[in-house]
Amino acid sequence: MSVAQTLPLIVATPLFGAAVLVGAGRRLPRYAAEMLGCLFAAGGAALALYASAATPSSTARPVEWLGGWRPHGGASVGIVLVGDRIGLGLAALVSLLALAALAYAWRYFAEPPRRHAGSFPALVLLFQAGMCGFSLTGDLFNAFVFFELMGVVAYALTGYRVEEARAVQGALVFALVNSLGAYTTLLGIGLLYARTGELGLAQIGSALDAHPGGPDALVIASFVLVVTGLLVKAAAVPFHFWLADAHAVAPTPVCMLLSGVMVELGLYGTARVYWTVFAGPGGIPAPAAHRALLALGVLTAVLGAVMCWQQRHLKRLLAYSTIAHTGLFLVGLATLTPEGLGGVALYVLAHAGVKAALFACVGILLDRFGSVDELQLHGKGRELRWAGVLFGVGGLALAGLPPFGTALGKAVIEEAAGGWATALCVLVSAATGGAVLRAGARVFLGLGPVPESAAPESRPADAAAAAEETTGKEEEPETRGGRLSRIPDSMLIVPTALLAAALAVGLDPALRTGIGRAADAFTDHAGYLTAVLYGRAAEPASTPPPHWTMAGVLWGLLATALATALALSAVRRPERREPTRWATPLRRLHSGHVGDYVAWFLAGITLLAALIV
């Protein structure tokens, strides 16, 4: 079987597994349904890893036209899957993280009320299939279909504990904001089809290249609309409001997927659409794209870091740290260079493992103590020594401690962006890592004064606005029999393996070289069009692969030291019951009102359009 023939199986394997579990889930015992879910997820991961390893070179692009509908003279009505190394690597990451989430939930996760043992693994497999399809498709409309399949399943997974009002509310906010993003993407696709008569990424890019001289209003509008929908999924400011609300109520294994890969897929889609469709002479000028991505990246990084530091609800804290790092990813993409993209790829790969491991540790706290409130948990985590070690290591990795892959990715982005971007990366990494270390010091070490009362902060009267101010006290455990008296081995093995993988990303020189060459191919606009439409491979210009530098190591150590200092300084002071005055306006922006979020969504479209024009 050729690599190209493997591409449809990467998507079909988890899809078939979901169908089996839906059909037979009521008749299967719990262990059998979970075993099947893990096997199908592992099958998809094995196929993605095989396809990536068997691809002749990092610059090769295996292409599979479904049904044999190959293009003639550059025109085609067929659906195409393209297996470049970046897309295949992302599909492998998605599949491995889905497997990790299922393994983490092994034998402990609460079943739905009607005792359908296959429902949760089936939803995770559908989620995996949608994300893998999005990573590999070469058709813009099918990318939309796969992304919305992923989105619909994500809504269901977020509100999985449907008997709880907060879970339903969080899922509805998630669904509404992301549905608006889907509508804008679909409208942008319609405009591109009206202009080019094509839906394939390569065909649209070729049609725009045939009319050089800069974009007109229709091309600009289509770019803004398509990218808006992708940035909503990426939780870039000001499209980010749904993320913390969703993470606060979603089951822990779902949070591992949302922060680990779904947000990053929005960034991947933005990069893919720009470089394959709009990077040519008839697309968006590089200075305009650079300006837009950089401005949104800086805004996202700063706001995410500030809001992360303000949280005591541990799931919200980690959610806002995801938003902050999304900003750093956007800064890397804004360089519009293979070096910047290579740094982002390494950063995303390691960040997925670190963030999923941190959520796994928070899930252990939730299921052992029935709380994810930093103050209420003060000192209670002393008995969970290994979980505490993992949480602390995750915080250091998030801060950028070498030789973790997060530190390497951050260092490469700093070098590619240059100047002030280094200061931004150091400060944002220190703030987010410091917030995690502060929480770990209080919960697992019992440092700092014991809170007199872990009462909630003053809340708005209405339930919607109160969603943002929840502290995480008295949460319902996700386990079948209430709180855990003993932590299952699977809940500790999974985060250990994830952090080990994040460390390996920073240590493997072959991986760095492969990602560097894959980034060269990904950013080669003409090479992609030639490979997909005419089946001819083209060697892109070669750039130095990502690598460690002395400056990158020193900046990483500085960020880690600063994060540790911030954490120690914070735990020594009594915790405020009320938010600081300067942070109050930011907290009010995150009101929990869907109407407010829709208004900010419209403001975001306007801002993006203004930055492009």
C-alpha positions as CSV (number, residue, x, y, z in Angstrom):
1,M,0.0,0.0,0.0
2,S,1.4,3.4,-1.0
3,V,1.6,6.3,1.3
4,A,-1.1,8.1,-0.7
5,Q,-3.5,5.2,-0.4
6,T,-3.0,5.3,3.4
7,L,-4.4,8.9,3.7
8,P,-8.1,8.0,3.5
9,L,-7.6,5.2,6.1
10,I,-6.2,7.7,8.6
11,V,-9.7,9.4,8.6
12,A,-11.8,6.3,8.0
13,T,-10.4,4.2,10.8
14,P,-11.6,6.3,13.7
15,L,-14.8,7.0,11.8
16,F,-15.5,3.3,11.4
17,G,-14.6,2.7,15.1
18,A,-17.2,5.4,16.1
19,A,-19.9,3.7,14.0
20,V,-19.1,0.3,15.6
21,L,-19.3,1.7,19.1
22,V,-22.5,3.6,18.4
23,G,-24.1,0.5,17.0
24,A,-22.9,-2.0,19.6
25,G,-22.3,0.2,22.6
26,R,-25.4,-0.7,24.5
27,R,-24.6,-4.4,24.1
28,L,-20.9,-4.2,25.0
29,P,-19.6,-4.3,28.6
30,R,-17.8,-1.2,29.7
31,Y,-14.2,-2.6,29.4
32,A,-14.9,-3.9,25.8
33,A,-16.2,-0.6,24.6
34,E,-13.2,1.3,26.1
35,M,-10.8,-1.3,24.7
36,L,-12.3,-0.9,21.2
37,G,-12.1,2.9,21.4
38,C,-8.4,2.7,22.3
39,L,-7.7,0.2,19.5
40,F,-9.3,2.3,16.8
41,A,-7.6,5.5,18.1
42,A,-4.3,3.6,18.1
43,G,-5.0,2.3,14.6
44,G,-5.4,5.8,13.3
45,A,-2.2,6.9,15.1
46,A,-0.2,4.0,13.6
47,L,-1.4,4.8,10.1
48,A,-0.5,8.5,10.5
49,L,2.9,7.7,11.9
50,Y,3.5,5.1,9.1
51,A,2.6,7.6,6.4
52,S,4.8,10.3,7.9
53,A,7.8,7.9,8.2
54,A,7.3,6.3,4.8
55,T,7.0,9.7,2.9
56,P,10.2,9.7,0.8
57,S,11.4,13.1,2.1
58,S,10.2,16.0,4.2
59,T,9.4,18.0,1.1
60,A,7.3,15.2,-0.6
61,R,3.5,15.6,-0.8
62,P,1.6,12.3,-1.3
63,V,-1.6,13.1,-3.0
64,E,-4.7,10.9,-3.2
65,W,-7.7,11.8,-5.4
66,L,-10.7,10.0,-4.0
67,G,-12.6,8.0,-6.5
68,G,-9.9,8.5,-9.1
69,W,-11.1,12.0,-10.1
70,R,-7.7,13.3,-11.0
71,P,-7.3,16.8,-12.5
72,H,-6.9,17.4,-16.2
73,G,-5.1,20.5,-17.3
74,G,-5.1,21.8,-13.7
75,A,-8.9,21.5,-13.4
76,S,-10.8,18.9,-11.3
77,V,-14.1,18.3,-9.5
78,G,-12.5,15.6,-7.3
79,I,-11.8,15.6,-3.6
80,V,-8.1,15.4,-2.7
81,L,-6.1,14.5,0.4
82,V,-2.6,15.8,0.6
83,G,-0.1,14.2,3.0
84,D,2.7,16.7,3.5
85,R,4.8,16.2,6.6
86,I,3.2,19.1,8.6
87,G,-0.3,17.8,8.0
88,L,0.6,14.1,8.6
89,G,2.4,15.2,11.8
90,L,-0.6,17.0,13.0
91,A,-2.8,14.0,12.2
92,A,-0.4,11.8,14.2
93,L,-0.5,14.2,17.1
94,V,-4.3,14.4,17.1
95,S,-4.6,10.6,17.1
96,L,-2.0,10.1,19.8
97,L,-3.7,12.7,22.1
98,A,-7.1,11.0,21.4
99,L,-5.6,7.7,22.5
100,A,-4.1,9.4,25.6
101,A,-7.5,10.9,26.5
102,L,-9.2,7.5,26.2
103,A,-6.5,5.8,28.2
104,Y,-6.7,8.5,30.9
105,A,-10.5,7.9,31.2
106,W,-10.0,4.1,31.3
107,R,-12.4,2.3,33.7
108,Y,-13.1,5.4,35.8
109,F,-15.0,7.9,33.8
110,A,-18.8,8.2,34.6
111,E,-21.1,6.7,32.1
112,P,-24.0,8.7,30.6
113,P,-27.4,8.3,32.3
114,R,-28.7,5.6,29.8
115,R,-25.7,3.4,30.3
116,H,-24.4,3.5,26.7
117,A,-20.9,2.4,27.4
118,G,-19.7,3.3,23.8
119,S,-20.9,6.9,23.7
120,F,-17.9,8.7,25.1
121,P,-15.2,6.7,23.1
122,A,-17.4,7.0,20.0
123,L,-17.5,10.8,20.4
124,V,-13.8,11.0,20.9
125,L,-13.2,8.9,17.7
126,L,-15.5,11.2,15.7
127,F,-13.5,14.1,17.1
128,Q,-10.3,12.4,16.0
129,A,-11.7,11.7,12.5
130,G,-12.8,15.3,12.0
131,M,-9.4,16.7,13.1
132,C,-7.4,14.2,10.9
133,G,-9.6,15.0,7.9
134,F,-9.1,18.7,8.4
135,S,-5.3,18.2,8.7
136,L,-5.1,16.2,5.4
137,T,-7.7,17.7,3.1
138,G,-6.7,19.7,0.0
139,D,-10.3,21.0,-0.5
140,L,-11.5,24.2,1.2
141,F,-15.1,23.2,1.4
142,N,-14.2,19.7,2.8
143,A,-11.9,21.4,5.3
144,F,-15.0,23.3,6.4
145,V,-17.0,20.1,6.7
146,F,-14.4,18.3,8.7
147,F,-13.9,21.3,11.0
148,E,-17.6,21.5,11.7
149,L,-17.8,17.7,12.3
150,M,-15.1,18.3,14.8
151,G,-17.0,21.3,16.2
152,V,-20.3,19.6,16.6
153,V,-18.7,16.7,18.4
154,A,-16.8,19.1,20.6
155,Y,-20.1,20.8,21.7
156,A,-21.4,17.4,22.7
157,L,-18.3,16.5,24.6
158,T,-18.2,19.8,26.4
159,G,-21.8,19.3,27.6
160,Y,-21.3,15.6,28.1
161,R,-22.5,15.8,31.7
162,V,-25.9,17.0,30.5
163,E,-27.5,16.7,33.9
164,E,-25.6,19.7,35.0
165,A,-26.9,23.2,34.1
166,R,-23.4,24.7,33.9
167,A,-22.2,22.1,31.4
168,V,-25.2,22.8,29.1
169,Q,-24.6,26.5,29.4
170,G,-20.9,26.2,28.6
171,A,-21.6,24.0,25.6
172,L,-24.2,26.4,24.3
173,V,-21.9,29.4,24.5
174,F,-19.2,27.3,22.8
175,A,-21.7,26.2,20.1
176,L,-23.1,29.7,19.4
177,V,-19.8,31.5,19.1
178,N,-18.2,28.8,17.0
179,S,-21.3,28.5,14.8
180,L,-20.9,32.2,14.0
181,G,-17.4,31.5,13.0
182,A,-18.6,28.7,10.8
183,Y,-21.0,31.0,9.0
184,T,-18.3,33.5,8.2
185,T,-16.0,30.8,6.9
186,L,-18.8,29.4,4.7
187,L,-19.6,32.9,3.4
188,G,-15.9,33.4,2.6
189,I,-15.7,30.1,0.7
190,G,-18.8,31.2,-1.3
191,L,-17.1,34.4,-2.3
192,L,-14.0,32.5,-3.4
193,Y,-16.1,30.1,-5.4
194,A,-17.9,33.0,-7.0
195,R,-14.5,34.5,-8.0
196,T,-12.7,31.3,-9.1
197,G,-15.3,28.6,-9.7
198,E,-13.1,26.3,-7.6
199,L,-13.2,24.8,-4.1
200,G,-9.8,23.0,-4.0
201,L,-7.1,24.9,-2.2
202,A,-4.6,24.5,-5.1
203,Q,-7.2,25.4,-7.7
204,I,-8.2,28.5,-5.9
205,G,-4.6,29.6,-5.4
206,S,-3.8,29.0,-9.1
207,A,-6.9,31.0,-10.2
208,L,-5.9,33.9,-8.0
209,D,-2.3,33.8,-9.2
210,A,-3.6,34.1,-12.8
211,H,-4.7,37.7,-11.9
212,P,-1.7,39.4,-10.3
213,G,-1.6,43.0,-9.2
214,G,-2.9,42.7,-5.6
215,P,-6.3,41.8,-4.1
216,D,-9.6,43.5,-4.7
217,A,-12.3,44.0,-2.2
218,L,-13.8,40.5,-2.8
219,V,-10.5,38.7,-2.2
220,I,-9.9,40.7,1.0
221,A,-13.4,40.0,2.2
222,S,-13.1,36.3,1.5
223,F,-9.8,36.2,3.4
224,V,-11.1,38.0,6.4
225,L,-14.3,35.8,6.5
226,V,-12.4,32.5,6.1
227,V,-9.7,33.4,8.6
228,T,-12.2,34.7,11.2
229,G,-13.8,31.3,11.5
230,L,-10.4,29.7,11.9
231,L,-9.3,32.2,14.5
232,V,-12.5,31.5,16.5
233,K,-11.5,27.9,16.8
234,A,-7.9,29.1,17.7
235,A,-9.4,31.2,20.5
236,A,-7.5,34.3,19.3
237,V,-8.6,37.6,20.9
238,P,-11.3,38.9,20.5
239,F,-12.8,35.6,19.5
240,H,-11.6,33.7,22.6
241,F,-14.4,34.2,25.1
242,W,-15.9,30.7,24.7
243,L,-12.7,28.8,25.6
244,A,-12.6,29.3,29.4
245,D,-16.3,28.7,29.8
246,A,-16.0,25.5,27.8
247,H,-12.9,24.3,29.7
248,A,-14.6,25.0,33.1
249,V,-17.4,22.5,32.5
250,A,-15.9,20.0,30.0
251,P,-14.7,16.6,31.3
252,T,-11.0,16.5,31.9
253,P,-10.2,14.2,28.9
254,V,-12.1,16.6,26.7
255,C,-10.0,19.6,28.0
256,M,-6.9,17.6,27.1
257,L,-8.1,17.5,23.5
258,L,-9.5,21.1,23.3
259,S,-6.3,22.8,24.5
260,G,-4.0,20.2,23.2
261,V,-5.0,20.0,19.5
262,M,-8.3,21.7,18.6
263,V,-7.1,25.3,19.2
264,E,-3.9,24.5,17.3
265,L,-5.9,23.2,14.4
266,G,-7.4,26.7,14.0
267,L,-3.8,28.1,13.6
268,Y,-2.9,25.3,11.2
269,G,-5.9,26.2,9.1
270,T,-4.9,29.8,9.0
271,A,-1.4,29.0,7.9
272,R,-2.6,26.5,5.3
273,V,-5.2,28.8,3.8
274,Y,-2.7,31.7,3.6
275,W,0.2,29.8,2.1
276,T,-1.8,27.7,-0.4
277,V,-4.5,30.2,-1.5
278,F,-3.5,33.8,-0.6
279,A,0.3,33.9,-0.7
280,G,0.6,34.3,-4.5
281,P,0.6,37.5,-6.6
282,G,-3.2,37.7,-6.7
283,G,-3.6,37.1,-2.9
284,I,-3.0,39.1,0.2
285,P,0.3,41.1,0.3
286,A,2.7,39.7,2.9
287,P,3.0,43.1,4.8
288,A,-0.8,43.1,5.4
289,A,-0.9,39.5,6.5
290,H,2.1,40.1,8.8
291,R,0.5,43.1,10.3
292,A,-2.8,41.4,11.0
293,L,-1.3,38.2,12.5
294,L,1.2,40.1,14.6
295,A,-1.3,42.5,16.1
296,L,-3.8,39.8,17.0
297,G,-0.9,37.6,18.3
298,V,0.4,40.3,20.7
299,L,-3.1,41.2,21.9
300,T,-3.9,37.5,22.5
301,A,-0.7,36.8,24.3
302,V,-0.9,39.7,26.7
303,L,-4.6,39.4,27.5
304,G,-4.3,35.6,27.9
305,A,-1.3,35.9,30.3
306,V,-3.0,38.6,32.4
307,M,-6.3,36.6,32.7
308,C,-4.3,33.4,33.5
309,W,-2.6,35.0,36.4
310,Q,-5.9,36.2,37.8
311,Q,-7.6,32.8,38.0
312,R,-8.0,30.5,41.0
313,H,-10.2,28.0,39.1
314,L,-7.5,25.6,37.9
315,K,-9.2,24.7,34.6
316,R,-9.8,28.3,33.8
317,L,-6.2,29.1,34.6
318,L,-5.0,26.5,32.2
319,A,-7.5,27.6,29.5
320,Y,-6.2,31.2,29.7
321,S,-2.6,30.0,29.4
322,T,-3.7,28.2,26.2
323,I,-5.0,31.6,24.9
324,A,-1.7,33.3,25.9
325,H,0.4,30.7,24.0
326,T,-1.9,30.9,21.0
327,G,-0.8,34.5,20.9
328,L,2.9,33.4,20.8
329,F,2.0,30.9,18.0
330,L,0.4,33.7,16.0
331,V,3.6,35.9,16.5
332,G,5.6,33.0,15.0
333,L,3.2,32.6,12.1
334,A,3.3,36.4,11.5
335,T,7.0,36.1,10.5
336,L,5.7,34.4,7.3
337,T,9.0,32.5,7.1
338,P,9.9,28.8,7.3
339,E,12.0,29.5,10.4
340,G,9.0,31.0,12.2
341,L,6.7,28.2,11.1
342,G,9.2,25.5,12.2
343,G,9.4,27.1,15.6
344,V,5.6,27.1,15.9
345,A,5.4,23.5,14.8
346,L,7.9,22.5,17.6
347,Y,6.1,24.7,20.1
348,V,2.7,23.2,19.3
349,L,4.0,19.6,19.4
350,A,5.5,20.1,22.9
351,H,2.7,22.4,24.2
352,A,0.1,19.7,23.4
353,G,1.9,17.2,25.7
354,V,2.5,19.7,28.5
355,K,-1.0,21.2,28.5
356,A,-2.7,17.8,28.3
357,A,-0.5,16.5,31.2
358,L,-1.5,19.6,33.3
359,F,-5.2,19.1,32.7
360,A,-4.7,15.4,33.6
361,C,-3.2,16.5,37.0
362,V,-6.1,18.9,37.6
363,G,-8.5,16.0,36.8
364,I,-6.8,13.9,39.5
365,L,-7.4,16.7,42.0
366,L,-11.0,17.0,40.9
367,D,-11.8,13.3,41.3
368,R,-9.9,13.0,44.6
369,F,-11.1,16.1,46.4
370,G,-14.1,17.3,44.5
371,S,-12.6,20.8,43.8
372,V,-10.4,22.6,41.4
373,D,-10.2,25.8,43.5
374,E,-6.6,26.8,44.2
375,L,-7.4,28.1,47.7
376,Q,-9.7,25.4,48.9
377,L,-7.2,22.8,47.8
378,H,-4.4,24.4,49.9
379,G,-2.1,21.7,51.1
380,K,-4.5,18.8,50.3
381,G,-2.3,17.6,47.4
382,R,0.6,16.6,49.7
383,E,-0.6,13.0,49.6
384,L,-0.4,13.0,45.8
385,R,3.3,13.2,45.5
386,W,3.8,12.0,41.9
387,A,0.9,14.2,40.7
388,G,2.6,17.1,42.4
389,V,5.9,16.4,40.7
390,L,4.2,16.2,37.3
391,F,2.3,19.4,37.9
392,G,5.5,21.2,38.8
393,V,7.4,19.9,35.9
394,G,4.5,20.9,33.6
395,G,4.6,24.4,35.0
396,L,8.4,24.7,34.4
397,A,8.0,23.4,30.9
398,L,5.2,25.9,30.2
399,A,7.5,28.6,31.4
400,G,10.1,27.5,28.8
401,L,12.7,25.5,30.8
402,P,15.3,24.0,28.5
403,P,15.5,21.3,27.1
404,F,11.8,20.9,26.8
405,G,10.3,21.3,23.3
406,T,8.3,24.3,24.5
407,A,11.6,26.1,25.2
408,L,13.0,25.2,21.8
409,G,9.9,26.3,20.0
410,K,9.8,29.6,21.9
411,A,13.5,30.2,21.2
412,V,13.1,29.6,17.5
413,I,10.2,32.0,17.4
414,E,12.2,34.6,19.3
415,E,15.0,34.4,16.9
416,A,12.7,34.5,13.8
417,A,10.7,37.4,15.1
418,G,13.6,39.2,16.7
419,G,13.8,42.3,19.0
420,W,10.8,43.0,21.2
421,A,9.2,39.6,20.4
422,T,11.8,38.1,22.7
423,A,10.6,40.2,25.6
424,L,7.0,39.3,24.9
425,C,7.7,35.6,24.8
426,V,9.7,35.7,28.0
427,L,7.1,37.7,29.9
428,V,4.1,35.7,28.7
429,S,5.8,32.3,29.3
430,A,6.9,33.5,32.8
431,A,3.3,34.7,33.7
432,T,1.6,31.5,32.5
433,G,4.2,29.2,33.9
434,G,4.3,31.2,37.2
435,A,0.6,30.9,37.6
436,V,0.8,27.1,37.3
437,L,3.8,27.0,39.7
438,R,1.9,29.2,42.2
439,A,-1.1,26.9,42.2
440,G,1.2,23.9,42.5
441,A,3.1,25.4,45.4
442,R,-0.2,26.1,47.3
443,V,-1.9,22.8,46.5
444,F,0.8,20.2,46.5
445,L,3.3,21.8,48.9
446,G,1.0,23.8,51.2
447,L,3.2,26.9,50.9
448,G,1.9,30.3,51.9
449,P,-0.6,31.3,54.6
450,V,-3.6,29.0,55.0
451,P,-6.7,30.9,53.6
452,E,-9.1,31.8,56.3
453,S,-12.0,31.1,53.9
454,A,-12.0,29.9,50.4
455,A,-15.4,31.5,49.8
456,P,-16.1,32.6,46.3
457,E,-15.4,36.1,45.1
458,S,-18.3,38.4,44.9
459,R,-20.4,37.5,41.9
460,P,-22.8,39.2,39.7
461,A,-26.4,38.4,40.4
462,D,-27.3,36.7,37.2
463,A,-26.1,33.2,36.5
464,A,-24.6,33.9,33.1
465,A,-22.2,36.5,34.4
466,A,-21.4,34.3,37.4
467,A,-20.0,31.7,35.0
468,E,-16.7,33.7,34.7
469,E,-16.4,34.2,38.5
470,T,-16.8,30.6,39.5
471,T,-13.9,29.5,41.7
472,G,-14.1,25.7,41.2
473,K,-15.3,24.8,44.7
474,E,-17.5,21.8,45.3
475,E,-17.3,20.5,41.8
476,E,-18.8,17.1,41.0
477,P,-16.2,14.4,40.4
478,E,-16.2,12.7,37.0
479,T,-15.9,9.2,38.5
480,R,-18.5,6.6,38.6
481,G,-18.6,6.2,42.4
482,G,-17.9,9.7,43.6
483,R,-14.5,10.8,44.9
484,L,-11.6,8.5,44.3
485,S,-9.9,7.0,47.3
486,R,-7.0,5.7,45.1
487,I,-5.7,7.2,41.9
488,P,-5.8,4.7,39.1
489,D,-2.4,4.0,37.5
490,S,-3.7,5.1,34.1
491,M,-4.3,8.6,35.4
492,L,-0.7,8.9,36.4
493,I,1.0,7.0,33.5
494,V,-0.7,9.2,30.8
495,P,0.6,12.6,32.1
496,T,4.0,11.1,32.7
497,A,4.2,9.8,29.1
498,L,3.0,13.2,27.8
499,L,5.6,15.2,29.6
500,A,8.3,12.7,28.5
501,A,7.2,13.2,24.9
502,A,7.4,17.0,25.4
503,L,11.0,16.6,26.6
504,A,11.9,14.4,23.7
505,V,10.7,17.1,21.2
506,G,13.5,19.3,22.5
507,L,16.1,16.6,22.5
508,D,15.6,14.8,19.2
509,P,17.8,16.4,16.4
510,A,16.3,14.3,13.7
511,L,12.8,15.6,14.6
512,R,14.1,19.2,14.4
513,T,15.7,18.6,11.0
514,G,12.5,17.0,9.7
515,I,10.3,19.8,10.9
516,G,12.7,22.4,9.3
517,R,12.4,20.7,5.9
518,A,8.7,20.2,6.3
519,A,8.3,23.9,7.0
520,D,10.3,24.8,3.9
521,A,7.8,22.7,1.8
522,F,4.7,24.0,3.7
523,T,5.6,27.7,2.9
524,D,6.3,26.9,-0.8
525,H,3.2,28.2,-2.5
526,A,4.2,27.3,-6.0
527,G,5.5,23.9,-5.1
528,Y,2.1,22.9,-3.5
529,L,0.2,24.0,-6.5
530,T,2.5,22.0,-8.8
531,A,2.4,18.9,-6.7
532,V,-1.4,18.8,-6.3
533,L,-2.5,19.9,-9.8
534,Y,0.2,18.4,-12.0
535,G,1.8,15.6,-9.8
536,R,5.3,17.1,-10.1
537,A,7.5,17.4,-7.1
538,A,9.4,20.6,-6.6
539,E,12.3,21.2,-4.2
540,P,11.8,24.4,-2.2
541,A,14.6,26.7,-1.1
542,S,16.4,25.2,1.9
543,T,16.6,27.1,5.2
544,P,18.5,26.2,8.4
545,P,16.4,23.8,10.5
546,P,15.3,24.8,14.1
547,H,18.2,24.5,16.5
548,W,19.2,25.4,20.0
549,T,21.2,28.6,20.5
550,M,23.0,30.0,23.5
551,A,20.7,33.0,23.5
552,G,17.6,30.8,23.3
553,V,18.8,28.7,26.3
554,L,19.5,31.8,28.4
555,W,16.2,33.4,27.6
556,G,14.4,30.1,28.5
557,L,16.3,30.0,31.8
558,L,15.4,33.6,32.5
559,A,11.7,33.0,31.8
560,T,11.8,30.0,34.2
561,A,13.6,31.9,36.9
562,L,11.1,34.8,36.5
563,A,8.1,32.3,36.7
564,T,9.5,30.8,39.9
565,A,10.1,34.2,41.4
566,L,6.5,35.3,40.6
567,A,5.1,32.1,42.0
568,L,7.0,32.3,45.3
569,S,6.2,36.0,45.7
570,A,2.5,35.3,45.2
571,V,2.2,32.5,47.7
572,R,3.8,34.5,50.4
573,R,1.1,37.1,50.3
574,P,-2.4,36.6,51.6
575,E,-4.8,35.9,48.7
576,R,-7.2,38.7,47.9
577,R,-10.9,37.8,48.1
578,E,-11.7,40.5,45.6
579,P,-10.0,40.9,42.2
580,T,-7.5,43.8,41.9
581,R,-8.9,47.0,40.6
582,W,-6.8,47.2,37.5
583,A,-8.0,43.7,36.4
584,T,-11.7,44.4,37.0
585,P,-12.3,45.8,33.5
586,L,-10.8,42.8,31.9
587,R,-12.9,40.4,34.0
588,R,-16.0,42.4,33.1
589,L,-15.3,41.9,29.5
590,H,-15.6,38.1,30.1
591,S,-19.1,38.5,31.4
592,G,-20.6,35.2,30.4
593,H,-23.3,37.0,28.3
594,V,-23.6,35.5,24.9
595,G,-24.7,38.8,23.5
596,D,-21.5,40.4,24.7
597,Y,-19.5,37.7,23.0
598,V,-21.4,38.2,19.7
599,A,-20.6,41.9,19.9
600,W,-16.9,41.2,20.4
601,F,-17.1,38.7,17.5
602,L,-18.3,41.4,15.2
603,A,-15.7,43.8,16.5
604,G,-13.0,41.2,15.8
605,I,-14.1,40.9,12.2
606,T,-13.9,44.7,11.8
607,L,-10.5,44.8,13.4
608,L,-9.1,42.0,11.2
609,A,-10.5,43.8,8.1
610,A,-8.9,47.1,9.2
611,L,-5.5,45.4,9.7
612,I,-5.6,43.8,6.3
613,V,-6.6,46.9,4.4
